[in-house]
């Protein structure tokens, strides 16, 4: 493994930044402290321009190469945490009750800061590096917020690259799935408005719990009897809420969940069948059922040529034996596709020694991956702007 020298020398500093961010996690659009740390470090590293408040709490840094050029390459990292109580018992565990960096965004932010340090000191490229620190990736629309705030109008890019940690137990492996790499996602909320009653006299009710429970089972037939077996789709009801007493049949029950898909027509079909089921159940049980469906993530599409360029740059750092361009698509989702719809680019995963899955209260990210990821990020800028 060949860590870039400036980043290797900054390993201890990067580890301290990571631990500090991990101990002070912030939810989407509230990353004020994190954004402050990022902006301060960028200025300390001599980044030419530091812009804050993009899309709420986003930060953008601009680094100009030693040689003038029109081309501009973007790097993106996310900054937000999750509403999870941490159970790792690390000495730098979250100090904020109910909030944890359980997806490793603190490492992504740190890696991009490490890349910024290298690029600002060396500037061995022709053109401009655009460093994008994005808020609110976890389903709150941070990428769309930055785009609505004129991200690429104000800071145009010819291509853009993202990275996510992978707790696969293999430090320094880099993988890409070319083409459709991560699923799009639609979230839904369903409200069953029934009629409450005394629990001892349920005949006077239109029990929304019974209706909602039946609806959950029938929703599963959307996939088994409507979506073609070779079309990937995941439909999960993840929440059901109703009632507050032992002796009361409640008035309402609510359901919520998500659809994951790789083809828009598959998502459209699933959403249509869900609306039809809700309408049918409303008629059958003589109640009112409303459904709200909304797109949250688009399908992440990796450009084939830029994916290959990303892997070649990564190979300079981790070695050809540790790269893969044949990773399987993931049914998890990301909001980096919103940026990729405007600017072509690629998104990779980098392995580390942790093996507890993402979004888990015991998730552990191995800090040894920080200089590796930072070096890969810096290297793709140098490769593409010196091509």
C-alpha positions as CSV (number, residue, x, y, z in Angstrom):
1,X,0.0,0.0,0.0
2,X,1.4,3.4,-1.0
3,X,-0.1,6.2,1.1
4,X,0.7,9.7,-0.2
5,X,3.5,11.2,2.0
6,X,1.7,14.3,3.2
7,X,-1.3,12.2,4.2
8,X,0.9,9.6,5.8
9,X,2.5,12.3,7.9
10,X,-0.9,13.6,8.9
11,X,-2.2,10.2,10.0
12,X,-2.3,11.1,13.7
13,X,-4.0,14.5,13.0
14,X,-6.6,12.8,10.8
15,X,-7.3,10.2,13.5
16,X,-7.9,13.0,16.0
17,X,-10.2,14.8,13.6
18,X,-12.2,11.6,13.0
19,X,-12.5,10.8,16.8
20,X,-13.6,14.4,17.5
21,X,-16.3,14.2,14.8
22,X,-17.4,10.8,16.0
23,X,-17.7,12.0,19.6
24,X,-19.9,15.0,18.4
25,X,-22.3,13.6,15.8
26,X,-25.0,15.8,14.3
27,X,-28.2,14.9,12.4
28,X,-29.0,16.2,8.9
29,X,-29.1,19.9,8.4
30,X,-27.8,20.5,12.0
31,X,-24.2,19.8,11.2
32,X,-23.1,23.3,12.4
33,X,-20.2,22.1,14.6
34,X,-19.0,19.7,11.9
35,X,-19.2,22.3,9.2
36,X,-17.2,24.7,11.4
37,X,-14.5,22.1,11.9
38,X,-14.4,21.4,8.2
39,X,-14.2,25.1,7.3
40,X,-11.5,25.8,9.8
41,X,-9.3,22.9,8.6
42,X,-9.7,23.9,5.0
43,X,-8.5,27.4,5.8
44,X,-5.7,26.0,7.9
45,X,-4.6,23.9,5.0
46,X,-4.4,26.9,2.6
47,X,-7.4,26.0,0.5
48,X,-8.0,28.9,-1.9
49,X,-11.7,29.4,-1.3
50,X,-14.0,28.1,1.5
51,X,-17.7,28.6,1.1
52,X,-20.1,27.7,3.9
53,X,-23.9,27.5,4.3
54,X,-24.4,25.8,0.9
55,X,-27.8,24.0,1.1
56,X,-28.0,24.8,4.8
57,X,-24.8,23.5,6.4
58,X,-22.8,22.3,3.4
59,X,-19.2,23.4,2.8
60,X,-17.3,23.8,-0.5
61,X,-13.6,24.2,-0.8
62,X,-11.8,25.2,-4.0
63,X,-8.1,24.3,-4.7
64,X,-6.4,25.6,-7.8
65,X,-3.6,23.6,-9.4
66,X,-0.1,24.9,-10.1
67,X,-1.0,25.0,-13.8
68,X,-4.0,26.9,-15.1
69,X,-6.7,24.8,-16.8
70,X,-10.4,24.8,-17.5
71,X,-11.2,21.3,-16.2
72,X,-12.7,20.9,-12.7
73,X,-13.0,17.7,-10.7
74,X,-15.2,17.3,-7.7
75,X,-14.9,15.2,-4.6
76,X,-17.9,14.7,-2.3
77,X,-18.2,13.5,1.3
78,X,-21.3,13.4,3.6
79,X,-21.3,14.8,7.2
80,X,-24.5,13.7,9.0
81,X,-25.1,11.1,11.6
82,X,-28.0,8.8,12.5
83,X,-30.6,8.9,15.3
84,X,-29.1,5.8,17.1
85,X,-27.8,5.3,20.6
86,X,-24.2,4.2,20.4
87,X,-23.2,0.9,22.1
88,X,-19.5,0.6,21.1
89,X,-18.0,1.7,24.4
90,X,-15.2,3.4,22.5
91,X,-13.3,6.0,24.4
92,X,-14.4,8.5,21.7
93,X,-18.0,7.3,21.5
94,X,-20.8,9.7,20.9
95,X,-21.4,12.3,23.6
96,X,-24.8,13.2,22.2
97,X,-27.6,10.9,23.5
98,X,-29.6,9.3,20.7
99,X,-27.2,10.3,17.9
100,X,-24.3,8.3,16.4
101,X,-22.1,8.1,13.4
102,X,-23.3,4.6,12.6
103,X,-22.7,4.9,8.9
104,X,-19.1,6.3,8.9
105,X,-19.8,9.8,7.5
106,X,-17.3,11.1,10.1
107,X,-14.7,9.0,8.3
108,X,-15.7,10.3,4.8
109,X,-15.4,13.9,6.0
110,X,-12.0,13.2,7.5
111,X,-10.8,11.4,4.3
112,X,-11.8,14.4,2.2
113,X,-10.0,16.7,4.6
114,X,-6.9,14.6,4.3
115,X,-7.2,14.8,0.5
116,X,-7.6,18.6,0.8
117,X,-4.4,18.8,2.9
118,X,-2.4,16.9,0.2
119,X,-3.9,18.8,-2.8
120,X,-3.5,22.2,-1.2
121,X,0.2,21.6,-0.4
122,X,1.2,19.9,-3.7
123,X,-1.1,21.4,-6.3
124,X,0.5,19.1,-8.8
125,X,-2.4,19.3,-11.3
126,X,-3.8,21.4,-14.1
127,X,-7.2,22.9,-13.3
128,X,-9.3,23.0,-10.2
129,X,-10.4,20.6,-7.4
130,X,-13.8,21.2,-5.9
131,X,-14.3,19.7,-2.4
132,X,-17.9,19.2,-1.5
133,X,-18.9,18.4,2.2
134,X,-22.6,17.6,2.0
135,X,-25.2,17.7,4.9
136,X,-28.2,15.4,5.4
137,X,-27.5,12.4,3.3
138,X,-29.6,10.1,5.4
139,X,-32.9,10.5,3.6
140,X,-33.3,14.2,4.3
141,X,-32.3,15.5,0.9
142,X,-29.0,17.1,1.5
143,X,-27.7,16.7,-2.1
144,X,-30.9,18.1,-3.4
145,X,-30.6,21.0,-1.0
146,X,-27.1,21.8,-2.2
147,X,-28.2,21.6,-5.8
148,X,-31.2,23.9,-5.2
149,X,-28.7,26.3,-3.7
150,X,-26.9,26.4,-7.0
151,X,-24.0,24.0,-6.2
152,X,-22.9,23.3,-9.7
153,X,-23.8,26.7,-11.0
154,X,-21.6,28.3,-8.5
155,X,-18.9,25.6,-8.4
156,X,-19.1,23.8,-11.8
157,X,-17.5,20.3,-12.2
158,X,-16.7,18.2,-15.2
159,X,-16.8,15.0,-13.2
160,X,-17.3,14.1,-9.6
161,X,-16.3,11.2,-7.3
162,X,-17.8,9.8,-4.0
163,X,-16.7,7.2,-1.6
164,X,-18.2,5.1,1.2
165,X,-16.6,2.9,3.8
166,X,-17.4,-0.8,3.7
167,X,-17.1,-2.9,7.0
168,X,-16.0,-6.0,5.1
169,X,-13.0,-6.9,7.3
170,X,-10.6,-6.2,4.4
171,X,-8.6,-3.0,4.9
172,X,-7.8,-1.1,1.8
173,X,-9.9,-3.0,-0.8
174,X,-11.6,-0.7,-3.3
175,X,-14.6,-1.9,-5.3
176,X,-17.0,-0.4,-7.8
177,X,-20.1,-1.7,-9.5
178,X,-20.3,-0.1,-13.0
179,X,-23.7,1.1,-14.2
180,X,-26.6,0.8,-11.8
181,X,-24.8,0.4,-8.4
182,X,-27.2,1.3,-5.7
183,X,-31.0,1.2,-5.6
184,X,-33.4,4.1,-5.8
185,X,-35.8,4.4,-2.9
186,X,-39.4,5.6,-2.4
187,X,-40.7,6.1,1.1
188,X,-44.4,5.7,2.0
189,X,-46.8,6.5,4.8
190,X,-50.3,5.0,5.1
191,X,-53.0,6.2,7.5
192,X,-56.1,4.0,8.2
193,X,-58.8,6.2,9.6
194,X,-61.2,3.9,11.3
195,X,-63.7,4.2,14.2
196,X,-62.7,3.7,17.8
197,X,-64.6,2.0,20.6
198,X,-64.4,0.4,24.0
199,X,-62.3,-2.7,23.7
200,X,-65.1,-4.7,25.3
201,X,-67.5,-3.7,22.5
202,X,-65.4,-3.9,19.3
203,X,-68.6,-4.4,17.2
204,X,-69.1,-0.7,17.6
205,X,-65.7,0.0,15.9
206,X,-64.1,-0.1,12.5
207,X,-60.9,-1.4,13.9
208,X,-57.9,0.2,12.1
209,X,-55.5,-2.3,13.6
210,X,-57.2,-5.3,12.0
211,X,-57.3,-3.4,8.7
212,X,-53.7,-2.2,8.9
213,X,-52.5,-5.7,9.8
214,X,-54.3,-7.3,6.8
215,X,-52.9,-4.5,4.6
216,X,-49.3,-5.4,5.6
217,X,-49.8,-8.9,4.5
218,X,-51.4,-8.0,1.2
219,X,-48.7,-5.4,0.4
220,X,-46.2,-8.3,0.2
221,X,-48.1,-9.7,-2.8
222,X,-47.1,-6.6,-4.7
223,X,-43.7,-8.2,-5.3
224,X,-44.6,-11.9,-5.3
225,X,-47.5,-11.5,-7.8
226,X,-46.8,-8.3,-9.8
227,X,-43.0,-7.7,-10.2
228,X,-41.2,-10.0,-12.5
229,X,-38.9,-12.4,-10.6
230,X,-35.7,-11.1,-12.4
231,X,-36.5,-7.5,-11.6
232,X,-34.9,-6.6,-8.2
233,X,-37.3,-4.8,-5.9
234,X,-37.6,-4.7,-2.1
235,X,-40.8,-3.6,-0.4
236,X,-40.6,-3.3,3.4
237,X,-43.2,-2.1,5.9
238,X,-41.0,-0.9,8.7
239,X,-43.4,0.9,11.0
240,X,-46.9,0.3,12.4
241,X,-48.4,2.6,15.1
242,X,-51.8,2.5,16.7
243,X,-53.4,2.8,20.1
244,X,-52.4,3.9,23.6
245,X,-54.5,1.9,26.0
246,X,-55.4,-1.7,26.8
247,X,-59.2,-1.1,26.7
248,X,-59.6,1.1,23.7
249,X,-59.9,0.3,20.0
250,X,-58.1,3.2,18.4
251,X,-59.4,5.5,15.7
252,X,-56.4,5.4,13.5
253,X,-53.4,3.2,12.6
254,X,-50.4,4.2,10.5
255,X,-47.9,2.2,8.4
256,X,-44.6,3.3,6.9
257,X,-41.9,1.8,4.9
258,X,-39.8,1.8,1.8
259,X,-39.5,0.5,-1.8
260,X,-36.0,-0.1,-3.2
261,X,-35.7,-0.6,-7.0
262,X,-33.3,-0.4,-10.0
263,X,-35.9,0.4,-12.7
264,X,-38.3,3.3,-12.4
265,X,-41.1,1.3,-14.1
266,X,-40.8,-1.3,-11.3
267,X,-41.2,1.4,-8.7
268,X,-44.1,2.9,-10.6
269,X,-45.8,-0.5,-10.7
270,X,-45.3,-1.2,-7.0
271,X,-46.6,2.3,-6.0
272,X,-49.6,1.9,-8.3
273,X,-50.5,-1.5,-6.8
274,X,-50.1,-0.1,-3.3
275,X,-52.5,2.7,-4.0
276,X,-55.0,0.3,-5.5
277,X,-54.8,-2.0,-2.4
278,X,-55.4,1.0,-0.1
279,X,-58.4,2.0,-2.2
280,X,-59.8,-1.5,-2.2
281,X,-59.3,-2.0,1.6
282,X,-61.0,1.4,2.2
283,X,-64.1,0.2,0.2
284,X,-64.1,-3.3,1.7
285,X,-63.9,-2.0,5.3
286,X,-65.8,1.2,4.8
287,X,-63.0,3.4,6.2
288,X,-60.8,6.1,4.8
289,X,-57.2,5.2,3.9
290,X,-54.7,7.7,2.6
291,X,-51.2,6.9,1.2
292,X,-48.3,9.3,0.7
293,X,-45.5,8.1,-1.6
294,X,-42.4,10.1,-2.3
295,X,-39.1,9.6,-4.1
296,X,-36.1,10.0,-1.7
297,X,-33.2,8.5,-3.6
298,X,-32.6,7.9,-7.3
299,X,-30.7,4.9,-8.7
300,X,-27.0,5.5,-8.4
301,X,-25.5,5.2,-11.9
302,X,-21.7,4.8,-12.2
303,X,-20.2,6.0,-15.4
304,X,-18.3,3.0,-16.9
305,X,-15.2,5.0,-18.1
306,X,-14.9,7.1,-15.0
307,X,-15.3,4.0,-12.8
308,X,-12.4,2.5,-14.6
309,X,-10.4,5.7,-14.1
310,X,-11.3,5.7,-10.4
311,X,-10.1,2.1,-10.1
312,X,-6.8,2.9,-11.8
313,X,-6.2,5.8,-9.4
314,X,-7.0,3.6,-6.5
315,X,-4.6,0.9,-7.7
316,X,-1.8,3.5,-7.4
317,X,-2.6,3.5,-3.6
318,X,-3.8,0.0,-2.7
319,X,-2.3,-2.1,-5.5
320,X,-4.1,-3.7,-8.5
321,X,-4.6,-6.9,-6.4
322,X,-7.0,-4.9,-4.1
323,X,-9.3,-3.4,-6.6
324,X,-12.5,-4.8,-8.2
325,X,-14.7,-3.5,-10.9
326,X,-17.3,-6.2,-10.6
327,X,-18.9,-5.5,-7.3
328,X,-22.6,-6.5,-7.1
329,X,-25.3,-3.8,-7.0
330,X,-26.5,-2.9,-3.5
331,X,-30.2,-2.5,-2.5
332,X,-29.1,0.2,-0.1
333,X,-29.5,3.8,-1.3
334,X,-27.5,7.0,-1.4
335,X,-28.3,10.6,-2.4
336,X,-25.1,11.0,-4.4
337,X,-27.1,10.0,-7.5
338,X,-28.7,13.5,-7.4
339,X,-25.3,14.9,-8.1
340,X,-24.5,12.3,-10.7
341,X,-27.7,13.2,-12.6
342,X,-26.1,16.7,-13.2
343,X,-22.4,15.8,-13.4
344,X,-21.0,12.4,-14.6
345,X,-18.9,10.5,-12.1
346,X,-18.4,7.4,-10.0
347,X,-18.8,6.1,-6.5
348,X,-16.6,3.4,-4.8
349,X,-16.5,1.5,-1.6
350,X,-13.4,1.1,0.5
351,X,-12.9,-1.7,2.9
352,X,-11.8,-1.6,6.5
353,X,-11.3,-4.1,9.3
354,X,-14.7,-3.5,11.0
355,X,-17.3,-6.2,10.4
356,X,-20.4,-4.9,12.1
357,X,-22.9,-3.6,9.5
358,X,-23.8,0.0,8.8
359,X,-26.6,1.6,10.8
360,X,-25.9,-0.6,13.8
361,X,-25.4,0.8,17.3
362,X,-22.2,-1.3,17.6
363,X,-20.8,-0.2,14.2
364,X,-17.1,0.3,14.3
365,X,-14.9,2.0,11.7
366,X,-11.2,1.2,11.7
367,X,-9.3,4.5,11.7
368,X,-6.5,2.8,9.7
369,X,-8.6,3.3,6.6
370,X,-8.5,7.1,6.9
371,X,-5.2,7.8,5.1
372,X,-6.0,5.1,2.5
373,X,-9.3,6.8,1.5
374,X,-7.8,10.2,1.7
375,X,-5.0,9.1,-0.7
376,X,-7.4,7.5,-3.2
377,X,-9.5,10.7,-3.2
378,X,-6.4,12.9,-3.8
379,X,-5.0,10.6,-6.4
380,X,-8.2,10.6,-8.6
381,X,-8.0,14.4,-8.7
382,X,-4.3,14.3,-9.8
383,X,-5.0,11.6,-12.4
384,X,-8.0,13.2,-14.0
385,X,-6.6,16.7,-14.0
386,X,-3.3,15.6,-15.4
387,X,-4.8,13.2,-18.0
